[in-house]
Structures are given as C-alpha cells and as structure tokens.
C-alpha cells in the first residue's frame, strides 16, 4: 500500500482578532498543530490527530470552544462539535450541550458508538455521562472574561452578530482541524461555543455535516468558521469539497467557496482544507483567521 505524506492544519476562528490577542491565538494554534502532527508522524490516524488537537484548543481559554466559550442570551455555555472521517463518511456531532469539557470527544463517541449522527442538549449530556465522561460544573468552563464581554453585548441594543465577525472584537474563535494520515485517510472536526449572545438552543453551522465540517477521501477535508447562519446557507464545507472534486486545487477551492459565501449569503468566515493528495488550502473574508499548519516541508502559523 502506498504510504502518504501526512499533513495537518488547525484554525482558531475567523474574525477581527484584536492586535493584543493575536499572539495568544497563534500560540494555541501552534500547540494544537504540534499535538496533531506528533500523532500523524508516528503513523497515527487522521481521526486521532484531529480529536487530540481540538481537545487542546478546547482547553485553551483564548478560543470560543470548551473552556472560554461564549455565553448564550441566558448567560449559559452551550457547546457544539462535529468530527468526520473521509474513508467512510462516518460522522458524529453534538449541539447545544452543556457541562462537558471536550465536546469533540463526545462527537466522536456519537460517531463510533451510536447509529446516529447528531445528539443535542440534555440528550447529548446524558449520552456523554453514560459513556463514562464526567460532567463538569459550568463554572469550570468559565474564565471570567466571558461574563464581562456578555454584559457589554447585552448593553448594546443594536448588537448584530454578523457585524461582529467583520469589524468588532466581540466573537472569539471557534476551532477546527483537518488531517491526512500515512494511509491517505482524511478527517476533520470543528468545535465551538457558537456566536455571542445566541438564543438558548441556537445551533450554528459548526456541528452540521457539510456546513462547519466535511471530509471525503475522494476530495478533501474541511473545517469552517465564521457567521454560522450565512455558512449554513451555502453548505460551505461541502462546497469546498465539490470545487475540489471538479478539479480545483485546495487553495482555489477554498477561495471559490468563500467567494460563494460572500456573494450568495453576504457571509463572513473562513475555511481550512487538505485535499486528497495532502495539499493545504485556506481562505477567509474576515480581517483575520488564526491558523497553523504542518507538513514535512513547512511549519506555518499565521493570523492573516
Ligand atoms: N460558526 C460558529 C457559529 O456560528 C461561530 C464561529 O465560527 O466563530 O456558531
């Protein structure tokens, strides 16, 4: 069997990252990229690399995932995550789930231990517990700064989340990862606390197959981030894979899909991509997107 050269990429959200937060976001991406890469280099699976890297990003309060996630309009943390493998198209996701530190791992359990794709709310929480994951108190997911930011947003009568992605420093980064392993298998995952001040029970693009994430060994693996309601309109993750299946490179496919997001949905966001040959692509139309990738030739960490 041919041995593929692995490749790995992570993102930490596409938004207007303030100058003083850029280094924190890049540091978190760098660490997560190394976590995933070390698994791939040892011959580990793309799925393991994606899960481990996203767990590291979920632990980092700089990002809007796991610890440090945005609060909903009721002041609660509700988390969404998805993981998908390109060999089988198997996928698992959770949405609007509370009291769990690592939603990406619950998503993987949904994929591997149920016949379903998506569990939500209390059902997802009960499933996690039944699988041996210990629940946490909400206070363990908070750093203190979310509450301050939430109060500021609550005080803004005309707050619009779509404007926040383009030109204000309110959202802070959803996370995602894409990997190709030595067997040529792709995997992708995404994890988020959603958008600031979202309504209770709101589910964005992140945990929806084809929107916030897609992986198909015949085309590519993709993780998306940005204004979820616009990403859902154009099924962004699958759109990237379809452009690749039409013969475009990973980079051109990423740019074309972000073009569709902007033109058809006046959307804002970004995507990271690895195609079936291990080529990296990424694009975003927000001011910045924190990301890091590692291949045999290069280690890159950037926000713009
Ligand atoms: N896409 C996420 C959502 O709408 C937010 C983000 O990527 O920052 O829930």
Boltz pocket constraint, residues with backbone or C-beta under 6 A from the ligand:
constraints:
  - pocket:
      binder: B
      contacts: [[A, 13], [A, 14], [A, 64], [A, 171], [A, 172], [A, 173], [A, 174], [A, 192], [A, 193], [A, 194], [A, 195], [A, 203], [A, 204], [A, 205], [A, 206], [A, 224], [A, 225], [A, 226], [A, 227], [A, 228], [A, 229], [A, 231]]
      max_distance: 6.0
